[in-house]
């Protein structure tokens, strides 16, 4: 496979990695992506997808490194920014998560991602009620990335449990 990989361009490697990942073939996805990111023309998307593959394999340090590499190449890769912040929050690296989320507030292209960023910032400062409200608003605004909505809904549900509302609903509370 190695000889064949040298013949493939970034787009081909990325598409093969997507197909392999969708088929549950993490080993092939990793091989394609590691080949892609090792090249001088590595794309932010390849680094981001490699980071996502590492996260699925619970190789969190590697996942963070690849997502950082993606953001170094493209600071406006907003979904990578959110996923990286989630990894940092899970690793109790709150300050780093806050740094990663900061630029989301200035972007004006995607209100859902802004709300997700605001919610995660609230979560980082232990404002659970504010986090739940902002994340729920983001879910309502996001109609393009169902997987991200799923991640955010899990956080909302967890916050609801921590606040004593298992369904994650507001239960008529005032802010």
N, C-alpha and C positions, 0 to 999 in steps of 0.2 A: 504494500500500500504506500510505503514511503516514496518510491519512485513516481508513482501516480500523483501523489500530493504535490510534487514540485511542478507538475504541469498545470495545476489548477490555479485560478486567480482568486482574489478575495471574495468576489460575489459567489463564485462556485463553492468555495470552502464554507462560506456562511450558510448558503442554502442547504448544503449537505449536512452541516451541523444541525440546522433546524429540523431537517427530516429525521436525522438520527435521534435527536432529543425527543421528538414527538413519538418515535417508535420505541422509546425507552432504552435506546442503545447509548448509554452514557459514555462508554469507552470510545466509540467511534466519534461521538460529538466532541469529546475532549481532544481526540487526535486531530480532527479538522480544525478546531479552534486554536489549539496550541500551535499548529502550523501557521495559521493565519496571523496570530499575534506576534509570532517570532520574526515576521517579515518587516522590512522597513516601511512598507505601505499598509501596516496594520490599521484597521479602522476602529473607531470608538465602539461601534456595534459589536465587533468581534470580541473586544475586551469585556464588554458588558455581558454578552451571552456566555462567555467563559466564566465570568464571575457568577452568573446565575446557575450555571451547571455545577460549579464548585459549592454554591450554597445548598443546592439540592442534595449534594453528597455530604453535607455537613462539614465541609472543609472551609470554615468561615474565614480564617485568616487569608487564605488564597482568594476567596470570594471578594473580600474587602480590597485586597491589592489590585485585582483586575478591575473592579468598579472604579477605584481611584485612577487607574490608568485610563479608563474610558473617559472619565471626567477631565483628566489632564488634556486629552485630545479634543474633547468637546464639552466645555462647561455647561452648555445648554441641553445636555442629555438629561432632561428632568426626571424621567422615570428611574434612570440609574441613580440619580441623586436621592430619590425617595427610598429605593431599595437599599442603597448603601447606608443611609441614615437608620433604617430598620435594623440592619446588621450591627451597627454601632450601638444602638439602644439595647439590643439583645445582649451585647457583650459588655454592657454597663460602661460604655465609653461615651457618656452623655455630652461632654464638651465637644468631642469630635462630631457627633451627630448634629449638634446645634450649628457648628461651622459649616457642615455640608448642606444643611437645610437653608441657611441664610439667603442665598441667591434666589430661592424660589419665590420669596416675597416680592422681588423686583420684576419677575417675569410677568408679562401681561397677556400671554398667549393662551393659557389653560387655567381657567378658574378652579377646576377640580383639583389639579395638582397644587395650586396655591392653597386650597383648603386642606388638602392632605398634609402639606408642609406645615401649615399653621397648627393642625391637630397634633402632629408629631412634636412640634415645638412645645405645645401645651403639655403633652405627655412627658417630655424631657424635664419640664419644670414641675411635674407632679400635679398639674391642674387637670385632674381626670375629667371633671365635668366639661371644661372647655375643650379638651381633646375629643371627647365623645361627640360634642356638638359639631365641631369643625370636621371631624372625620365623616360623620353622617351626612353633612352637607356636601362634602366631596364625593361621597358615593352617589348621592342624588344627581350631581352634576356630571359625573363620569359615565359616558355612554360608549367609550371607545376601548376600554381596557378592563374586561370583566375579571381577569385574574388579579389585577390590582385591587378592584373592588372587593374581591374575596379576601385578600390579605387585610384590607382595612376593616372589613366586617368582622373578621376574627378578633382584631384589636378592640373594636367597639364592643363586641360580646364579652371579651375579657374585662374591659373597663366596667361594663354593666355588672358583672359578677363581683368585681372589687367594690363597687358602689352599693351592692346589695340589690340590684335590679337585674335578675338573671336574663331577662329578654333584651337587655340593653336599651330599653325604651326610657323616655324621659319621665314617665309616670307623673306628669303634671307639675314637675318641679319648675320653679322659677330660677332663672340664671342669677 
